[in-house]
Amino acid sequence: MKLFLAVVVFAVLGSSSLAKLSEPKVQVYSYSPGEFGKENILICHVSGFHPPDISIELLKNEVEIPGAKQTDLAFEKGWKFHLTKSASFTPQKNEEYSCRVRHVNNVRNFIWEADM
């Protein structure tokens, strides 16, 4: 009987934590309109996710941009979290700038599109 009760409790707790999984919404943009050769700030804002098991990388041609700064992890109603990472960059023609987001075991890249 104790084993049965333990299995039921484990199943209920396990399914409730899975039910709370919320994929992040990701926005990649620059502080100023994108112009080649002009210094700017690349920003990746990630919101609406749960659990808070996440990492964000800002990339130039698939290589992490050094000196990036990240906000503290914060939460909203319903235990949905948000986080922002930014880095100075100078966009150059034929180079790709992106934000790689890993949430739990899912990894996705989001490309920055210049306003040019």
C-alpha positions as CSV (number, residue, x, y, z in Angstrom):
1,M,0.0,0.0,0.0
2,K,2.8,2.4,0.8
3,L,4.5,1.7,-2.5
4,F,1.2,2.3,-4.4
5,L,0.8,5.6,-2.5
6,A,4.4,6.7,-3.3
7,V,3.9,5.9,-7.0
8,V,0.6,7.9,-7.1
9,V,2.3,10.9,-5.3
10,F,5.3,10.8,-7.7
11,A,3.0,10.6,-10.7
12,V,0.9,13.6,-9.6
13,L,3.9,15.7,-8.7
14,G,5.7,14.8,-11.9
15,S,2.8,15.5,-14.2
16,S,2.1,18.9,-12.5
17,S,5.7,20.0,-13.1
18,L,5.5,19.0,-16.7
19,A,2.2,20.9,-17.1
20,K,4.0,24.1,-16.0
21,L,6.5,23.9,-18.9
22,S,6.2,27.2,-20.9
23,E,8.4,27.8,-24.0
24,P,10.2,31.2,-24.1
25,K,9.1,34.0,-26.4
26,V,12.3,35.5,-27.9
27,Q,12.8,39.0,-29.4
28,V,16.1,39.9,-31.0
29,Y,16.6,43.6,-31.9
30,S,19.1,46.5,-31.7
31,Y,18.9,49.6,-29.6
32,S,19.2,51.9,-32.7
33,P,18.2,51.1,-36.3
34,G,20.8,48.8,-37.8
35,E,23.5,50.5,-40.0
36,F,26.6,48.8,-41.3
37,G,29.7,50.1,-39.7
38,K,27.9,52.0,-36.9
39,E,28.2,50.9,-33.3
40,N,25.0,49.6,-31.8
41,I,23.7,47.3,-29.0
42,L,22.3,43.9,-29.8
43,I,19.5,42.9,-27.4
44,C,17.9,39.5,-26.8
45,H,14.8,39.6,-24.6
46,V,13.4,36.2,-23.5
47,S,10.1,36.1,-21.7
48,G,7.1,33.9,-20.6
49,F,9.2,30.8,-19.8
50,H,9.0,28.2,-17.0
51,P,11.0,26.6,-15.5
52,P,13.8,29.1,-15.1
53,D,16.4,26.6,-16.6
54,I,17.7,28.8,-19.4
55,S,20.8,30.2,-21.0
56,I,21.2,33.0,-23.6
57,E,24.2,33.6,-25.9
58,L,24.7,36.5,-28.3
59,L,26.6,35.4,-31.3
60,K,28.4,36.8,-34.3
61,N,28.8,34.2,-37.0
62,E,28.1,31.4,-34.4
63,V,30.8,32.7,-32.1
64,E,29.8,34.2,-28.7
65,I,30.2,38.0,-28.5
66,P,32.5,38.9,-25.6
67,G,31.4,41.4,-22.9
68,A,27.7,40.7,-23.0
69,K,25.7,41.8,-20.0
70,Q,22.6,40.0,-18.6
71,T,19.8,41.2,-16.3
72,D,18.8,39.3,-13.2
73,L,16.2,36.6,-13.7
74,A,12.8,38.1,-12.8
75,F,9.3,36.6,-12.8
76,E,5.8,37.8,-13.6
77,K,2.3,36.5,-12.7
78,G,1.9,32.8,-12.9
79,W,5.6,32.2,-12.4
80,K,6.6,33.0,-15.9
81,F,10.2,34.3,-16.1
82,H,12.0,36.9,-18.2
83,L,15.6,37.8,-18.9
84,T,17.5,40.1,-21.2
85,K,21.0,40.0,-22.5
86,S,22.8,42.7,-24.5
87,A,26.2,43.4,-26.1
88,S,27.8,46.2,-28.0
89,F,28.4,45.4,-31.6
90,T,29.1,47.0,-35.0
91,P,27.2,45.3,-37.7
92,Q,29.1,44.4,-40.8
93,K,27.8,43.3,-44.2
94,N,27.7,39.5,-44.8
95,E,27.9,38.8,-41.0
96,E,25.2,37.0,-39.0
97,Y,24.2,38.2,-35.6
98,S,21.9,35.9,-33.5
99,C,20.7,34.9,-30.1
100,R,21.0,31.3,-29.0
101,V,18.5,30.3,-26.3
102,R,18.6,27.0,-24.4
103,H,15.5,26.3,-22.4
104,V,15.5,23.0,-20.5
105,N,16.8,20.7,-23.3
106,N,15.6,22.7,-26.3
107,V,18.2,24.9,-28.1
108,R,17.1,27.5,-30.8
109,N,18.8,30.3,-32.7
110,F,17.1,33.6,-33.5
111,I,18.6,35.8,-36.2
112,W,18.8,39.6,-35.9
113,E,17.6,41.3,-39.0
114,A,19.0,44.8,-39.7
115,D,16.6,47.6,-40.6
116,M,18.6,48.2,-43.8
